[in-house]
Amino acid sequence: MSDLSTNPVRVAALGLGYWGPNLARAWSGLEDTELAWLCDLDEARLDRMGRQFQEARTTNDFDEVLADDTVEAVSIATSAPTHAQLALRAIEAGKHVFVEKPLALTSADARAMATAAERAGLLMVVGHLLVHHPAVAKLKELVDSGELGRTHYLYTNRQNLGQVRSDENALWSLGAHDISVLLHLVGELPESVSAQGQCFIHEGIEDVVFGVLRFPSGVIAHMHLSWMDPFKMRKMTIVGSDKMAVFDDMNPDEKVKIFNKGVTHSGNGNGQAWQPASYGEYVQLRHGDTSIPRITSEEPLRIQCRHFARCVRGLEEPRSGAAQGLAVVEVLEALQRSLENNGAVQPFDSSLITTA
């Protein structure tokens, strides 16, 4: 087993537009990785980034990167329609691949990418950043440990005023973030999904989307996605049978709050402050303390990139590997079909999520 401290993973950063520079910074700043190449078609952008990261070679020819046998992995942060083609070329050249979300724009492409990586014995990880967020790790711990009790439902808010897009709707632009976290926390794939939205700015491009996922265990999840909202919100709420938890990414100091609140059933009132639920049955509302766990302030991007390097070395299992990337694309497609059919419920076939 390789020692990352003496043998960092050599990574080439492909795409230096919106998110690519952040990835280049992460690859350059970690002890576990070495930024070997910067690749982009824009010469001015390439020149600027080359001056910032002088340890890396620069090129606008992806074939030059792929021909370098010392490059072990490629990170792809280009436009989403190009993800499939570029990832397949990297895999064919024997490189591990890190692909920004979404993995692809169709499940057919996502499945082809996952299958190619599996057959080549290579790692393919998707940039579902929130799965690596320390606050989400705390939520996962709360759910898996049973501290919240049985999960009843979850809901997410991802809203802002701005970043209006004309090439993709709010579902595809914003939804991948929340879908990846919902699947991660619930630990299963949905059995059905539905979505409704509306186009206000560009015809055929939904600016607001409300999506619902129903899971076999009985858990239900709701997403509110919009770039036309008076509030900037990045929030997720989990309601359990014993406690409730809220992750507010806009709160710099109190990312997670745990509420000792809930509803308790009883066979009769017993003279307490119970409310009748049905004949012979009562419920009591419980209002307990609120706790705020300590959450590390380490940047999720650094955690994600370090995790990728450790996965390349076989030291960890991917938290957002090819199967999860494919699942998110499948869910997005099913929600899109619902949008196009006035919110009609779409059954979800979990057997489709395979890389074989």
Residue pairs with C-beta under 8 A, 6 or more apart in sequence:
1 313
1 314
1 315
2 313
2 314
4 31
4 32
4 309
4 310
4 313
4 315
5 31
5 32
7 313
8 30
8 31
8 32
8 33
8 34
8 309
9 32
9 33
9 34
9 72
9 73
9 96
9 308
9 309
9 312
9 313
10 33
10 34
10 36
10 70
10 71
10 72
10 73
11 27
11 33
11 34
11 35
11 36
11 71
11 72
11 73
11 74
11 75
11 98
12 36
12 37
12 38
12 39
12 65
12 68
12 71
12 73
12 74
12 75
12 95
13 20
13 23
13 24
13 27
13 35
13 37
13 38
13 39
13 56
13 75
13 77
14 20
14 39
14 40
14 62
14 65
14 74
14 75
14 76
14 77
14 78
14 86
15 39
15 40
15 76
15 77
15 78
15 79
15 100
16 24
16 38
16 39
16 40
16 42
16 45
16 46
16 49
16 77
17 40
17 42
17 45
17 77
17 78
17 79
18 77
19 77
19 100
19 127
20 40
20 75
20 77
20 78
21 49
22 301
23 75
23 77
23 98
23 100
23 301
23 305
24 35
24 38
24 49
24 52
24 53
24 56
25 53
26 33
26 301
26 302
26 304
26 305
27 33
27 34
27 35
27 75
27 305
28 35
28 53
28 55
28 56
29 302
30 302
30 305
30 306
30 309
32 305
32 306
32 309
32 310
33 305
33 306
33 309
34 55
35 53
35 55
35 56
36 56
36 57
36 68
36 70
36 71
37 56
37 57
37 58
37 59
37 65
37 68
37 71
38 46
38 49
38 50
38 53
38 56
38 57
38 58
38 59
39 46
39 58
39 59
39 60
39 61
39 62
39 64
39 65
40 46
40 49
40 60
41 60
42 60
43 60
46 58
46 59
46 60
47 58
49 58
50 56
50 58
59 65
62 86
62 89
65 71
65 74
66 74
66 89
66 90
66 93
66 95
67 93
71 95
72 95
72 96
72 312
73 95
73 96
73 97
73 98
73 123
73 308
73 312
74 90
74 95
74 96
74 97
74 98
75 97
75 98
75 99
75 100
76 82
76 83
76 86
76 87
76 90
76 97
76 98
76 99
76 100
77 100
77 127
78 86
80 102
80 104
80 105
80 168
81 105
83 99
83 100
83 102
83 103
83 104
83 105
83 109
83 113
84 104
84 105
84 109
84 110
84 112
84 113
87 97
87 99
87 113
87 124
88 112
88 113
88 116
90 97
91 97
91 113
91 116
91 117
91 120
91 122
91 124
92 116
92 120
94 120
94 122
95 122
96 122
96 123
96 124
96 312
97 113
97 117
97 122
97 123
97 124
97 125
98 124
98 125
98 127
98 305
98 308
99 113
99 124
99 125
99 126
99 127
99 325
100 126
100 127
101 126
101 127
101 128
101 129
101 176
101 177
101 180
101 325
101 328
102 126
102 172
102 176
102 325
102 328
102 329
102 332
103 110
103 113
103 114
103 126
103 322
103 325
103 326
103 328
103 329
104 110
104 113
104 329
105 172
105 329
106 329
106 333
107 326
107 329
107 330
107 333
107 352
110 325
110 326
110 329
110 330
111 326
111 354
111 355
113 124
113 322
114 124
114 322
114 323
114 325
114 326
114 355
115 355
115 356
117 123
117 124
117 322
117 355
118 322
118 355
118 356
123 308
123 311
123 312
123 318
123 321
124 321
124 322
124 325
125 308
125 311
125 318
125 320
125 321
125 322
125 325
126 180
126 320
126 321
126 322
126 324
126 325
126 328
127 304
127 320
128 176
128 177
128 180
128 181
128 184
128 319
128 320
128 324
128 325
128 328
129 177
129 300
129 301
129 304
130 136
130 177
130 178
130 180
130 181
130 300
131 180
131 181
131 184
131 304
131 319
131 320
131 324
132 300
132 301
132 303
132 304
132 307
132 319
132 320
133 249
133 300
133 303
134 255
134 295
134 296
134 297
134 298
134 300
134 303
135 247
135 249
135 255
135 256
135 295
136 181
136 184
136 185
136 247
138 247
138 255
138 256
138 293
138 295
139 185
139 236
139 238
139 245
139 247
139 256
140 184
140 185
142 148
142 238
142 243
142 245
142 258
143 151
143 185
143 187
143 238
143 240
144 187
147 242
147 243
147 258
148 238
148 240
148 241
148 242
148 243
148 244
148 245
148 258
149 240
149 241
149 242
149 243
149 262
150 240
150 241
150 242
151 185
151 186
151 217
151 219
151 238
151 239
151 240
151 241
152 219
152 220
152 239
152 240
152 241
153 219
153 220
153 221
153 222
153 239
154 182
154 185
154 186
154 219
154 220
154 221
154 222
154 236
154 237
154 238
154 239
155 221
155 222
155 223
155 224
155 236
155 237
156 178
156 181
156 182
156 221
156 222
156 223
156 224
156 235
156 236
156 237
157 224
157 233
157 234
157 235
157 236
158 174
158 175
158 177
158 178
158 223
158 224
158 225
158 226
158 233
158 234
159 224
159 225
159 226
159 227
159 229
159 231
159 232
159 233
160 226
160 227
160 229
160 231
160 232
160 233
161 227
161 228
161 229
161 230
161 232
162 227
163 173
163 227
164 201
164 207
164 227
164 228
165 173
165 205
165 227
166 202
166 205
168 205
169 197
169 199
169 205
169 206
169 207
169 209
169 339
170 197
170 206
170 207
170 208
170 209
170 225
170 226
170 227
171 195
171 197
171 206
171 209
171 211
171 225
171 332
171 335
171 336
171 339
172 332
172 336
173 225
173 227
174 225
174 226
174 227
175 209
175 211
175 223
175 225
175 332
175 335
176 328
176 332
178 223
178 225
178 236
179 213
179 223
179 328
179 331
179 332
180 320
180 324
180 328
181 236
182 213
182 221
182 223
183 189
183 324
183 327
183 328
183 331
184 319
184 324
185 238
186 215
186 217
186 219
186 221
188 215
188 216
188 217
189 215
189 327
189 331
189 348
189 350
189 353
190 213
190 214
190 215
190 221
190 331
190 348
190 350
191 214
191 215
191 216
191 347
191 348
191 350
192 213
192 214
192 345
192 346
192 347
192 348
193 211
193 212
193 213
193 214
193 331
193 334
193 335
193 338
193 345
193 346
193 348
194 211
194 212
194 335
194 338
194 343
194 344
194 345
194 346
195 209
195 210
195 211
195 212
195 335
195 336
195 338
195 339
195 343
196 209
196 210
196 338
196 339
196 342
196 343
197 206
197 207
197 208
197 209
197 210
197 339
198 206
198 207
198 208
199 205
199 206
199 207
200 207
200 208
200 228
201 207
201 228
206 339
207 226
207 227
207 228
208 224
208 225
208 226
208 228
208 229
209 223
209 224
209 225
209 226
209 335
209 339
210 222
210 223
210 224
210 225
211 222
211 223
211 225
211 335
211 338
212 220
212 221
212 222
212 223
213 220
213 221
213 222
213 223
213 331
214 220
215 221
232 250
233 250
234 248
234 249
234 250
235 246
235 247
235 248
235 249
235 250
236 246
236 247
237 244
237 245
237 246
237 247
238 244
238 245
238 246
240 262
241 262
242 262
243 258
243 259
243 260
243 261
243 262
244 258
244 259
244 261
244 262
245 256
245 257
245 258
245 259
246 256
246 257
246 259
247 255
247 256
248 254
248 255
248 256
248 257
249 255
254 292
255 295
256 292
256 293
256 295
257 290
257 291
257 292
258 290
258 291
258 292
258 293
259 288
259 290
260 286
260 287
260 288
260 289
260 290
260 291
261 285
261 286
261 287
261 288
262 285
262 286
263 283
263 284
263 285
263 286
264 283
264 284
264 286
265 277
265 281
265 282
265 283
266 274
266 281
266 282
266 283
266 284
267 280
267 281
267 282
268 274
268 280
268 282
269 276
269 282
272 284
273 284
274 282
274 283
274 284
275 282
275 283
275 284
275 285
276 282
277 283
307 316
307 318
307 319
308 318
310 316
311 317
311 318
318 324
322 355
323 353
323 354
323 355
326 353
326 355
327 353
330 348
330 352
330 353
331 348
334 346
334 348
335 346
337 346
338 344
338 345
338 346
